[in-house]
Amino acid sequence: MTPDPPFPVRFLIRSCAGRAWPAIACVLLAAGCAQQPVAQSPGAAAPGQLEDAAAAQTKVAPAKPTPGPELPKQDLTDQTLYEYLLAEIANQRGNAAVSAQAYVDLAQRTRDPRIARRATEIAIYARMPETALTAAQIWLETDPQSPEALRTVTSLLVSVKRLPEAEPYLQRVLAASAESRGNSFLQLNRLLAGSEDKRAILELVQRLAAPYPALAQAHFAIAQAAAAAGEEDLALKEIREAGRLEPDWELAALYEAQLLQKRSNAEAAARLAAFLEGHPNSRDVRLNYARLLVNQKSYPEARAEFQKLLETFPDNTEVMFAVAVLSMQLEDYAAAEDYLKRLLALDYRDRNTVYFYLGQLAEEQKRFPEARGWYREVTRGEHYLPAQIRQAEILSKQGDLAGAREFLHKVDAANNQQRVQLILAEAQLLREANQTGEAFKVVGRGLEKLPDNTDLLYDYAMLAEKLDRMDILESSLRKVIRIKPDHAHAYNALGYSLADRSERLAEAREYIETALKLAPDDAFIIDSMGWVLYREGKPDEALKYLERAYAGRPDPEIAAHLGEVLWTVGQHAEAEKVWNDALTKAPTNDTLIKTIKRLKP
């Protein structure tokens, strides 16, 4: 007969049979500390196992099994059992901080790697990095062959910004396994990303990579660190060396293109095109190449690349959507419609967007009843309100302005922003119907309810200008500027309106100069600067701005201004060419027609 255990142990053994104690405690009581590994708590995760998109590009051989650590022989004393249960019960009750500290104390006393690992996991879960580091160092000391313990100590040293201490551990991680070394280099910058000293990170990565000059991933890691430190030339040099060492490596080509794109879309596209010549089946490279072509507005070429992808992946809805949108951009309406309908058949995730685009296609081709049918299918999302507004626009195009306005009045607005959109849409319908006075009243009523809305105030000012109500124009725009001092178009509109009437030209120029500082590349503001200079009697200076504005945006009103200044300085042929080109695209533009008639009666 076995003698009874001491009272605390007898009590706990009975408790295991009658209560839902943590399973690990009962197993430990039955088998002893030295025999049973410590279970991992739910939600805890060891650090250092960083994910990176690059990791998918590297094949890592399965790690060879390593012998387990030599475990210390533990006596199940009352004190050991008490400390263990204190830690585990605290964790079960949600007090991870108490649990972590109790486990660390137990790990320091027992020097058991399983206890140290458990302490590390709980300390990480409790967001106690210094405590976790203490536990992880015990874990590594007691199980020096554990790759996981090594990675955990390394990651924790980095997270608490102790890079000099982390460096020898990083060297051990990289030297540990030739099979996983490439993957470790690809994850290196992700691991070090929390450090603010990018120059120190670059120097550290260079030292770590120095023993591996023939490893492409080591050069890749230097390139990433160099780019983060602002050393773009070094980054390009290193990524090109990685590509030279592994010419078939997609990731190197993609990263080089990413670096080149900061300088030029064309250079980045050329790099990807060169890679595709030798690797035509590279999906990721072709996809990025197609996107670069879109950025360059090379829409026919971009569509061709997406179509190649679609041939290989015929049911890829994201690629199909891109081809549909590009087909719309190229006004290949039949192809766009076919692709969009195929998306519906494939149960594309964003059906509301597809319905909206189908409505646009039908509307563009003046199939108005069909367009309204597609717009009615849009039931939620960012396109819901635009779809309602377009239905009203179609009614107006069909001659039913009253019906269009009534339709807008029945649309439920979810918030003030949507209410403003509906008011502005109604005003635009009236403006297009040459009912400027009624549009002015509609916006005015909106301002009674939303007096500080800058969108309504700006539109109210523009309508006032058409009605020659300069007092309202000026007061409304000044209020916009007071509410929103960075509203470039409010400054521009105020300055242009004064300049167009040759009133207070010095003041007008100040407003336009302010607008230009806020939006230096806006073609309409550049046009305004040219126009005010012309009104000030400086046609040569004016031409520089007007030509730049017209090159950036060949708008008919900008063409009217440019043509007038050209005509004034005696360049009649150039003026007529600008006007004729603009008339081809906008034969009914009022400003353009009036300008030509005034100068060429």
Residue, then its C-alpha position, 0 to 999 in steps of 0.5 A: m500500500t502506497p503511503d498517502p501524499p502530503f495534504p496539499v497533494r492529496f487535496l489536488i489529486r481529489s480536485c482533479a477527479g471532481r473539478a475541471w482543473p486545467a488538463i495540464a495540471c492533472v497530467l503533471l500530477a499524474a506523471g511528474c514535471a520531468q515527464q510531461p511537456v508544457a501545453q501552449s496557451p490558446g492565443a499565445a504565439a512565439p515571436g520571430q516567425l515573421e511572414d513576408a510575401a517574399a518568403a513564398q518565393t523561397k523553397v525551404a527544405p524540411a528541417k531535420p529532426t533534432p534531438g530534444p534537450e536534456l531535461p532536468k530531473q525535477d522533484l514534484t515538491d509542494q513548492t513547485l506544484y504550488e507555483y505551477l498551479l498559481a501560474e496556470i490558474a492566473n492564466q485561466r482567469g485572464n491575469a496573464a501578467v501574474s501568470a507570466q511572472a510566476y512562470v518566469d520565477l518557476a523557470q529560473r528555479t527549475r531551469d526546465p526549458r518547457i517551463a521557460r517556453r511556457a513563460t515566454e509564450i504567456a509573457i508575449y501574450a501579456r505584452m511584457p517583452e522584457t519578461a518574455l526576453t528573460a524567459a526566452q534566454i532561460w529557454l535557449e540556455t537550457d535548450p541551446q539546439s532549439p531553433e525556435a528558442l534562438r529565433t524568439v530571443t533574437s526577435l525579442l532583443v530586436s523588439v526592445k531595441r537592443l540591436p547590438e545584443a541581437e547581432p550575434y543571435l542573428q548571426r547564429v540564426l543565419a548560420a544555423s541552416a543552409e536550407s533556410r538561410g535564404n528565407s531568413f534573409l528575406q524575413l530579416n528587414r521585416l524583423l528589424a522594421g521596428s527600429e527607427d535608425k535606418r542607417a544602423i539597420l543598413e549597416l547591420v544587414q550589410r555585416l550579416a550578409a558579408p559572409y554570403p556574397a553568392l546568396a541572392q537573398a542576402h543582396f535582396a536584404i541589403a537592397q531593402a535596408a538601403a531603400a529604407a535608409g534612402e540609399e536608392d543607388l545602393a538599393l538598385k546595385e544590390i537588387r541587380e546583383a541579386g537578379r544576376l545571381e538568380p536570373d529567374w527570380e521573379l521577386a528580384a525583378l519586381y523589387e527592382a521595378q518598384l525601386l525604378q518606379k520612384r524615378s520613372n514608370a517607363e524604366a520600371a515597365a522596361r525592366l518588367a518587359a525585359f523579364l517577361e521576354g525570357h519568362p512569359n509565364s510569370r503571372d506576378v510580373r505580367l500583372n505588375y507590368a500591366r498596372l504600370l502600363v495603366n499608370q502610363k495611360s498606355y491603355p491598349e497595351a495594358r489591356a493586351e497584357f491583362q488579356k494574356l493573363l486572362e487566357t491563362f486564368p480564364d476565371n480570375t475575376e480581378v483580371m477580368f474586371a481590369v480588362a472590362v474597365l480598360s475596355m470602357q476606357l478605350e470605348d470598346y463598349a461591346a467587349a466591356e459589356d461582355y466581360l462585365k456580364r461574365l463577371l456577374a455569371l461568375d458571381y463577382r464579389d462586387r456586383n453593385t459596381v458591375y451593375f453601375y458600369l453596365g448602366q454607364l455603358a448603356e447610357e453612353q450608347k443612349r440605351f436609356p431604359e436599359a441603363r436605368g434598369w442596371y442603375r436600379e440594381v445598385t442597392r448599396g455601396e459607394h455607387y448607390l447614390p451616383a446610380q440614383i443621380r444618373q437615373a434622374e439625369i437620364l429622365s432629364k435627357q429624355g425631356d422629363l426635367a420635372g420627373a427627374r427633380e421629383f425622382l431626386h426628391k424621393v431619394d433617401a439621403a443617409n447623411n448631410q453629405q448625401r443631401v448636399q450631393l442631391i441638391l447639387a445634382e438637381a442644380q446641375l440638371l437645372r443649369e443644363a436646362n438653362q434655368t440658372g435662376e431656379a438652380f440658384k434658388v435650389v442651392g439657396r434653399g439648401l444653404e438655409k439648412l446647411p449654411d456652412n457647407t463649403d460645397l453648397l457655398y462654392d456652387y452658389a457663388m458660381l451660379a451667382e456669377k452667371l446671374d451677375r450677382m458679384d456681391i453674392l459671389e464674393s461673400s460666398l467665396r470669402k465665407v468658403i475661404r474663412i471656413k476652409p483656408d486651403h480651398a484653392h478653387a475658392y481663391n481661384a474663382l474669386g481672383y478669376s472673376l475679378a480679373d475677367r471683369s478687369e476689376r481690382l487686378a492686383e487683388a485678383r492676382e493675389y488670390i490666384e497666386t495663393a490658389l497656385k501655391l495650394a494647387p501648383d499643377d491645376a490647369f484651371i488655376i494656371d489658366s487664371m494666372g495667365w488670364v490675370l497677367y493678360r488683363e494687366g497688359k503682360p501678354d508675353e508672360a500670360l502666354k507662358y501660363l496659358e500654353r502650360a495650362y492648355a498642354g495640361r488640359p485642352d479645355p475649350e475655355i482655356a483654348a479661348h483664353l490662349g487663342e485670344v492672347l495669341w491673336t492679340v500678339g499677332q499670332h493669328a494662325e496659331a490662334e485659329k489652330v487652337w480655336n479650331d481644335a477646341l471647336t472640334k471637341a466642344p462645338t457648342n461651348d459658349t465662351l469659345i464661340k463668343t471669343i471667336k466672334r468678338l475677335k473675328p466678327 
